[in-house]
Amino acid sequence: MPSYGGFWLVCDPAARQVELRFTSPKLDDTIMTVVTTSMQKTLPAKRSGWEVVAVVPANDPLLDAMAFSRGRFMVTVLHDTPRYLPAWPEISRVIEDCR
């Protein structure tokens, strides 16, 4: 998936997991919070270079909430600026490819 404001989804089809990647200058491991029109979820995340990465199973309801959020959803990591991202079709495509 193309990056939107330093955020993108990466499918790991063998593990049936989706990585939520967020570019952030934060130096430590952290938590990532995703807020959609229908739910909010806080995920443990790990540092990977300049990215903070949270991993969710491909069948996690959060992914559907992101794909079907009305207009936008928000992603933030601890002590960083929230990013508001469009619920574009590419999100659904990545999720479905992982299932």
C-alpha positions as CSV (number, residue, x, y, z in Angstrom):
1,M,0.0,0.0,0.0
2,P,1.3,3.5,-0.7
3,S,2.2,5.6,2.3
4,Y,-0.3,8.1,3.5
5,G,1.2,10.7,5.8
6,G,3.9,8.2,6.9
7,F,1.4,5.4,7.5
8,W,1.0,2.2,5.6
9,L,-0.3,-1.4,5.9
10,V,1.9,-4.4,5.0
11,C,0.5,-7.9,4.6
12,D,2.3,-11.0,5.7
13,P,0.3,-13.7,4.0
14,A,2.2,-16.6,5.4
15,A,1.5,-15.5,9.0
16,R,-1.9,-14.0,8.1
17,Q,-1.0,-10.8,9.8
18,V,-1.1,-7.1,8.9
19,E,1.6,-4.7,9.9
20,L,0.5,-1.2,10.7
21,R,3.6,1.0,10.0
22,F,3.9,4.6,11.2
23,T,7.0,6.8,10.5
24,S,7.9,8.5,13.8
25,P,11.0,10.1,15.3
26,K,10.1,8.6,18.7
27,L,13.1,6.7,20.0
28,D,11.5,3.9,22.1
29,D,9.1,1.2,21.7
30,T,5.6,2.6,22.1
31,I,1.9,2.0,21.7
32,M,-0.1,2.8,18.6
33,T,-3.7,3.9,18.8
34,V,-6.2,3.6,15.9
35,V,-9.5,5.4,16.1
36,T,-12.3,4.8,13.5
37,T,-15.9,5.9,13.4
38,S,-16.9,2.6,15.0
39,M,-14.1,1.6,17.3
40,Q,-10.8,2.5,19.0
41,K,-7.9,0.2,19.8
42,T,-4.5,0.6,21.3
43,L,-1.8,-1.8,20.1
44,P,1.6,-2.6,21.4
45,A,4.2,-1.5,18.9
46,K,8.0,-2.0,18.3
47,R,10.5,0.3,16.8
48,S,11.9,-0.8,13.4
49,G,14.3,1.9,12.1
50,W,12.4,5.1,11.6
51,E,9.1,3.2,11.9
52,V,6.8,2.1,14.7
53,V,5.2,-1.2,13.8
54,A,2.1,-2.8,15.3
55,V,1.0,-6.3,14.1
56,V,-2.6,-7.5,14.1
57,P,-4.1,-10.8,12.9
58,A,-5.7,-10.5,9.4
59,N,-9.2,-11.2,10.9
60,D,-9.0,-8.5,13.6
61,P,-12.2,-6.4,13.6
62,L,-10.0,-3.3,13.7
63,L,-9.0,-3.8,10.1
64,D,-12.6,-3.8,9.0
65,A,-13.3,-0.7,11.1
66,M,-10.4,1.0,9.3
67,A,-11.7,-0.1,5.8
68,F,-15.3,1.0,6.5
69,S,-14.7,4.1,8.5
70,R,-16.7,7.0,7.3
71,G,-14.2,9.2,5.5
72,R,-11.2,9.1,7.7
73,F,-9.6,7.3,10.7
74,M,-6.9,8.4,13.1
75,V,-3.6,6.8,13.9
76,T,-1.1,8.0,16.5
77,V,1.8,6.8,18.5
78,L,2.6,7.9,22.0
79,H,4.0,11.5,22.1
80,D,3.6,12.0,18.4
81,T,1.2,14.0,16.2
82,P,-2.0,12.1,15.3
83,R,-2.5,11.5,11.6
84,Y,-5.9,11.5,9.9
85,L,-6.0,9.1,7.0
86,P,-8.6,8.4,4.3
87,A,-10.4,5.1,4.3
88,W,-9.4,4.4,0.7
89,P,-9.9,1.2,-1.3
90,E,-6.2,0.2,-1.0
91,I,-6.8,-0.5,2.7
92,S,-9.5,-3.0,1.9
93,R,-7.3,-4.6,-0.8
94,V,-4.4,-5.2,1.6
95,I,-6.7,-6.6,4.2
96,E,-8.4,-9.0,1.8
97,D,-5.1,-10.1,0.4
98,C,-4.1,-11.2,3.9
99,R,-7.2,-13.2,4.6
